[in-house]
Amino acid sequence: MSGRSPVGFGLYFIDVLACLLFCITLILVGARFSRETTVPVNLPDLASAAGFDGGPEAVSVTIRSEGGATRYYLEDRALSFEALGDTLRADPPAALRIRAEETALARVIGLAHESGIRDIELAYETRAREGR
């Protein structure tokens, strides 16, 4: 008897058919038969939503060393230190950008930025003039 029983092939066919039916059932359960709809949404700009409109325009003060003396420039106007103080007190800008040539302070700030430090706090001391 060299033949195998045809019942074994029938059972194998039933197992394959059951697996196929199970796979079809999973596909149908996971299928979506609805249509996707899109709705246009007008989102507000991030800057205006956060109350930030780009910020005030900064006024530049440049500090230079010329001929051994320190010179102060408000935008492009050369002023003495006292005149600079009077101008800023009379009409204080909303933002101030201070630009300085290479000094020890500027080199340390540049080194900190190169090292990846982005939050730098400056502490300073001013001495009151006599009579104030």
ABEGO torsion letter per residue (X at the ends): XABBBAAAAAAAAAAAAAAAAAAAAAAAAABBABBBBBBBBBBBBAAAAAGBAGEBBBBBBBBBBBGGBBBBBBEABBBBAAAAAAAAAABBBABBBBBBBBBAAAAAAAAAAAAGBABBBBBBBBBBBBGX
